[in-house]
C-alpha cells in the first residue's frame, strides 16, 4: 500500500498492538521522515514491548541501541505513551515472560527494569516529557517528534489479577489524549 503525500495517519495501539504500530515506523523511508512523514502522531496505550525500544543506547550494553532507535523522526508529531503502576500485565507478567524468553533490549542490575515495558513506566533512555493524563478540555503542550509519557496512575487503575488495570482503557481522559496527540483536541 502506498500512501498519498497528503495522507495524515495517527497510529494508536494497545498492548501488543502498541508494538505493532511502533514497529511499522521502520517501514517509512528516511525520505519521508520529519514533516514529510504521513504519521502525524503515535499513541501507545499500555505498550507491551521494551521501554528501551527507541533508546539510542542501552544500559550496560555500550554501542547497542534499541530496535527502534532513530525512528522517532518517522512521526511528524508527538509520540505518546500511557503508563500506570496498576497494570500488572506489563508491570509484572511482561518482564517475567521476557526474562524466560531472553527477549530484551537492555541490561541492568534491576531485572524487572531491565526487561520492563513501555506500559509500565513509559519510554526510557530517551528525552521524554512526563505529564499526568489530563481531564477532557485541559490542553497538553506536546512537541513534534518528541516523546511524552502520560502518567495514568490516577485514571487507569481498575482490574484484578492477573492483568490488573491492563484493560482499563475506556476513559474520556484517554480519548482526549488521543485527540490532543492528533492535534484535534482543540476542535472537539
N, C-alpha and C positions, 0 to 999 in steps of 0.2 A: 504494500500500500504506500503510495506516495502522497504526502501532504502538500496541499497548495501553499504557496508562500504566505497567504493571508490567514491560514488556519491558526486558531487560538485553542490550545489544548491545556486543560487543567487536570493533572494526574492526581488521583485520590486512591489510596489503598489502605486496607485494614489487615493487620496481622501479616500473613504470608503474601497477601495482595499488596502490602506496602513494599515488600521485597520485589515483587514482580514489576510494579510501576517504577521503582528506583532503578532496577537493572535495565529497564527499557531505555533509560537515558544513554546507555552505552551504544545504542543503535543510531543515535543522532550524530551525523558527521560534524567534524570540527568547523567546517564551513557554515554550519547552521547554529553555531554557538552564540551566546550573548543575545543581543536584540534580534538576531536572525532566527533564533530558536522558536519553533511553534509552541513549545511548552512554556506557558506563562505562569504556572505555579505547580508546586508539588506538595501534597498533604499526606503525611504518613500518620495513620491512626493506630497506635499501639503496634508499631512495626516489629515483626518477628524476624529480625536479622541483626547482624553485628552493629553495635553502636559506633564502631570504628570504620565502617564501610567507606565513608567519604574522607577519612583521615589521610593526610599526606605522609605521616609517619606513625608507626605503631609502637606502643610502649614495649620496651625490651627487645625490639627487633629492628636495629638500625638498618636503614636503607630500604625497608619494606613499607609499602603503603596499603591502605585499604583497597578493596576490589573496585570501588567507585571513585577513588581519588582523582581529582581533576575533572569530574563530571558535573560539578555544581554549575559550571558555566553553560551547561546544556539547558538550563532553566532561566528564562528571562523574567524572573520574578522571585518571590520568596520560596524557600524550602522549609516547610513547617513540619514539626513532628510533635504529636502529643505524647506525654509520658505520665505515668502515675505509679506510685508505690503500691497501689491496691490491685495491680494487675499481676496475679501470680503466674499466669501462663508465660509471660515474657520476663517476669522478675525472678522466677524460680525454675519452672519447667524448661523453658528455652535454654538457659545456661547449662542445666544438668544434661539435657539431650545433646547439646553442642559438645560438652566435655566428653560424653560417651562416644560420640561420632568423630571426635577430633576435628571438628569443623569450626575453626576460629580464624580470626584475622589479627591476632594480637598475642602478647604475652605480658603477664603481670603477676605480682605476688598475691593479689586477691583473686581467687579462682572465679568467683561469680562475676566480678567486674571484668576480668579477662574475657569471659565468654558472654558478656552482657548484651542485651538487645536494646534497640532504639526506643521501643515502647516502655522500657523500664526507667531510663534516665536521659533520653534524648540523644542527639548527636554528640559524640565525644571526640576530643582532639581536633576540633575544627573551631573556627571563630564563630561561636553560636551565641545569639542573644537568648536570654531566657525571660519569658513573660508568663504571667498567670493567664489561664484561659479566661477570656473576658465575657461579661454578660452581653446579651444582644443589644446592639446600638452603641456600645463603647468601642471606640476606634483602636486599631493596632497601628503601631509605627513599624512597618515592615520594609526591609531593604531589598532591592532586586538582587537576585543571585546570592542571597545571604541566608544562612541557617538561622532558624528560630525554634527553640524548644518551648513548647507550650505546657507549662506545669498544670496538670489537670487533676491534681490530688483532691481539690475541694469539690469537684463536679463528678468525676468518673471514679466511683468508689464502691459501687454495689455489686455484689456477686459472691457466691460461695465457692467452696472447694470443687474441683481442683484448680479452676482458672481464675478465681477472684473476679475482678472487675473487667476482665478482658473483653467481654461482650457488652459492657455497659456504655454503649456508644450512641444512644438515641437521646440527645440533649440539644436544646436550641443553641446553647453556647458553642457546641461543636459545629453545628451548621453555620453559625455566624463566623467562626474562624475559617471555615472552608470558603465562604463567600468573601470574606475580607482578604484572604490569600489570593483569591482570583480577581481582586480589585472590584468586586461587585457589592461589597458591604455597604458602601455609602448610597447605593441606589435602591436599597430594599425599604 
